[in-house]
Amino acid sequence: MEWQAAVFALQIMIITVSWMLFQRAKGELSAKAAEAPILNEVKALHRNVKQLLSEITEASHRTSVQLEAQCNEARTLLAEMEARTERERHLAHPLSAIPLMGTQTISSPSPTLTVVETYAPKPKKEEPPYSASRNSARHEQRRLIYSLADAGASASEISREAEISEGEVETLLALRSPVRA
């Protein structure tokens, strides 16, 4: 009977080891089965990213070509404008010495009629040399601007009162030193 008990114990041990191996194999198969969908998703994402990158590369290449074409067109237009400006400068230079105002019609023996518009330039006002009176007027104007600003007047109100542009008022107020006398 001893040998039957030993055989029986050996059979129980074999069944236990078999069951443990089965459970281990089952766990590994479950893990592989769980990894399979994730791997498929990762592969699909990888394909999508590659496709998007190729589309972005193509779109950037098309945009680059279009931009280069537009830049070339802009360069051509700029060169044409510069040439026109230079031609007009050469044409206007001799005419600027003529002190005529308005329109003058000049006919020639050829079948074409030429109309030339010439405007005499307005004489420039000569700036008086820098003087103390001019400096004093500026000082008074700034004092007016600062006093109106301290009283709470807006930049547009100060502009009207001081008879200067609103931008000048804002600039003077921005540059005003923090220490006020």
Backbone torsions as a table, in degrees:
resi	resn	phi	psi	omega
1	MET	NA	-25.2	178.2
2	GLU	-61.4	-42.2	-179.0
3	TRP	-67.5	-30.1	178.8
4	GLN	-70.8	-36.9	178.4
5	ALA	-67.9	-39.0	179.3
6	ALA	-66.6	-40.4	178.7
7	VAL	-65.7	-42.0	179.5
8	PHE	-63.4	-43.1	178.3
9	ALA	-64.2	-39.9	178.1
10	LEU	-64.2	-38.5	179.1
11	GLN	-66.4	-39.3	178.8
12	ILE	-64.8	-41.7	178.9
13	MET	-63.4	-41.2	179.9
14	ILE	-65.8	-41.1	179.5
15	ILE	-64.8	-41.6	-179.4
16	THR	-64.4	-46.3	179.8
17	VAL	-64.3	-41.0	178.9
18	SER	-62.0	-41.8	-180.0
19	TRP	-65.0	-40.6	178.8
20	MET	-65.2	-42.5	177.3
21	LEU	-63.9	-38.5	177.6
22	PHE	-62.9	-45.6	179.4
23	GLN	-62.3	-39.9	179.2
24	ARG	-65.2	-46.0	178.5
25	ALA	-62.7	-39.2	178.5
26	LYS	-62.3	-42.6	178.4
27	GLY	-63.9	-42.2	178.7
28	GLU	-64.9	-40.9	178.0
29	LEU	-64.7	-38.8	177.8
30	SER	-64.0	-41.2	179.5
31	ALA	-65.1	-42.6	178.6
32	LYS	-66.2	-37.6	179.1
33	ALA	-66.3	-36.6	178.4
34	ALA	-71.1	-33.9	179.7
35	GLU	-72.3	-30.1	-175.5
36	ALA	-58.8	-49.1	178.7
37	PRO	-64.3	-37.2	-180.0
38	ILE	-65.2	-43.4	177.8
39	LEU	-61.7	-41.4	178.3
40	ASN	-62.8	-40.9	178.1
41	GLU	-64.9	-42.5	179.9
42	VAL	-63.4	-43.3	178.3
43	LYS	-63.2	-40.8	178.8
44	ALA	-64.6	-42.9	177.6
45	LEU	-61.9	-41.5	179.0
46	HIS	-60.6	-44.0	177.6
47	ARG	-62.8	-43.3	179.8
48	ASN	-62.8	-41.9	179.6
49	VAL	-64.2	-42.5	178.0
50	LYS	-61.3	-42.7	179.7
51	GLN	-64.4	-43.8	178.6
52	LEU	-62.5	-41.5	178.7
53	LEU	-62.4	-41.1	179.4
54	SER	-67.5	-38.2	177.7
55	GLU	-64.9	-41.8	178.7
56	ILE	-64.1	-41.2	179.3
57	THR	-62.7	-44.6	178.8
58	GLU	-63.7	-43.9	-179.3
59	ALA	-64.8	-40.5	179.3
60	SER	-67.5	-35.5	177.6
61	HIS	-65.8	-45.0	178.2
62	ARG	-60.7	-45.0	-179.7
63	THR	-63.6	-40.1	178.5
64	SER	-62.5	-42.7	178.8
65	VAL	-64.4	-43.7	178.8
66	GLN	-63.3	-42.9	179.8
67	LEU	-63.6	-41.8	178.3
68	GLU	-62.8	-41.1	178.2
69	ALA	-63.5	-42.6	179.3
70	GLN	-66.4	-36.9	177.1
71	CYS	-64.8	-42.3	177.6
72	ASN	-62.9	-41.1	178.0
73	GLU	-63.9	-40.9	178.5
74	ALA	-64.7	-40.1	177.3
75	ARG	-62.2	-42.4	179.5
76	THR	-62.8	-46.7	179.1
77	LEU	-62.1	-40.3	179.0
78	LEU	-64.3	-41.9	178.5
79	ALA	-63.7	-40.9	177.5
80	GLU	-63.5	-42.1	179.0
81	MET	-64.3	-41.6	178.3
82	GLU	-64.2	-39.8	178.2
83	ALA	-64.7	-43.7	178.1
84	ARG	-61.6	-45.6	-180.0
85	THR	-60.1	-42.6	179.2
86	GLU	-64.8	-42.5	177.7
87	ARG	-61.9	-44.8	-179.7
88	GLU	-65.5	-34.9	177.0
89	ARG	-63.5	-42.8	179.1
90	HIS	-68.0	-36.6	178.9
91	LEU	-73.0	-38.8	-176.5
92	ALA	-75.9	-27.7	-175.9
93	HIS	-58.5	-51.7	179.0
94	PRO	-66.3	-29.5	-177.0
95	LEU	-79.1	-21.9	-176.7
96	SER	-68.4	-19.3	179.1
97	ALA	-78.6	-16.4	-179.3
98	ILE	-78.6	122.2	-176.1
99	PRO	-84.6	36.5	-179.5
100	LEU	-90.4	149.5	175.3
101	MET	-117.0	144.2	175.9
102	GLY	93.7	-149.2	-174.7
103	THR	-114.1	138.7	178.4
104	GLN	-126.4	131.9	179.4
105	THR	-105.1	127.6	-179.9
106	ILE	-118.3	122.4	177.8
107	SER	-105.2	149.6	-179.2
108	SER	-126.7	167.9	-179.5
109	PRO	-65.2	-18.9	179.4
110	SER	-74.0	162.0	-176.7
111	PRO	-69.9	-2.7	-179.7
112	THR	-94.3	153.7	179.2
113	LEU	-117.2	130.6	-177.4
114	THR	-109.3	129.8	177.1
115	VAL	-112.6	126.0	-179.1
116	VAL	-120.8	126.3	174.6
117	GLU	-104.6	124.4	-179.0
118	THR	-128.4	132.0	177.5
119	TYR	-121.7	128.9	178.1
120	ALA	-75.0	138.0	179.4
121	PRO	-67.8	144.7	178.4
122	LYS	-70.5	138.9	178.2
123	PRO	-64.9	138.2	-179.3
124	LYS	-79.0	142.5	175.3
125	LYS	-75.3	131.9	178.7
126	GLU	-82.9	129.9	178.2
127	GLU	-74.0	131.6	176.3
128	PRO	-67.9	149.4	179.2
129	PRO	-60.4	156.7	-178.9
130	TYR	-59.1	129.2	-178.4
131	SER	-141.5	168.0	-179.4
132	ALA	-68.5	-33.3	-179.2
133	SER	-67.5	-37.7	178.0
134	ARG	-66.8	-41.8	177.9
135	ASN	-62.7	-40.0	180.0
136	SER	-65.1	-40.3	179.3
137	ALA	-64.2	-40.9	177.7
138	ARG	-63.8	-42.0	-179.6
139	HIS	-62.1	-43.6	179.1
140	GLU	-63.9	-40.0	179.6
141	GLN	-63.3	-43.1	179.0
142	ARG	-65.9	-39.8	177.8
143	ARG	-61.4	-40.8	177.5
144	LEU	-61.6	-46.7	-179.1
145	ILE	-60.7	-46.3	-177.6
146	TYR	-67.7	-38.1	-179.2
147	SER	-68.9	-39.0	177.1
148	LEU	-65.6	-39.3	178.8
149	ALA	-65.2	-40.7	178.7
150	ASP	-65.8	-28.7	179.2
151	ALA	-79.9	-6.7	176.6
152	GLY	97.4	12.5	179.0
153	ALA	-71.7	148.6	179.0
154	SER	-79.6	166.7	-179.2
155	ALA	-62.2	-36.3	179.3
156	SER	-68.8	-37.5	177.4
157	GLU	-66.1	-43.5	178.6
158	ILE	-62.8	-40.4	-179.3
159	SER	-59.1	-46.3	179.4
160	ARG	-64.9	-42.5	-177.0
161	GLU	-67.7	-42.1	-176.6
162	ALA	-87.4	-7.5	179.6
163	GLU	59.4	43.8	172.9
164	ILE	-134.3	168.7	-177.1
165	SER	-70.6	157.4	179.7
166	GLU	-63.8	-35.9	178.3
167	GLY	-62.4	-40.1	177.9
168	GLU	-64.5	-39.8	178.9
169	VAL	-61.8	-48.2	-178.5
170	GLU	-62.5	-38.9	179.2
171	THR	-65.4	-45.7	179.8
172	LEU	-62.9	-39.7	179.0
173	LEU	-69.1	-34.1	178.9
174	ALA	-70.8	-32.8	-177.8
175	LEU	-88.8	-4.4	-178.4
176	ARG	-58.7	132.5	-179.5
177	SER	-67.8	147.2	-177.5
178	PRO	-65.8	-26.2	179.7
179	VAL	-87.6	119.3	-177.2
180	ARG	-106.4	135.7	-179.1
181	ALA	-87.1	NA	NA
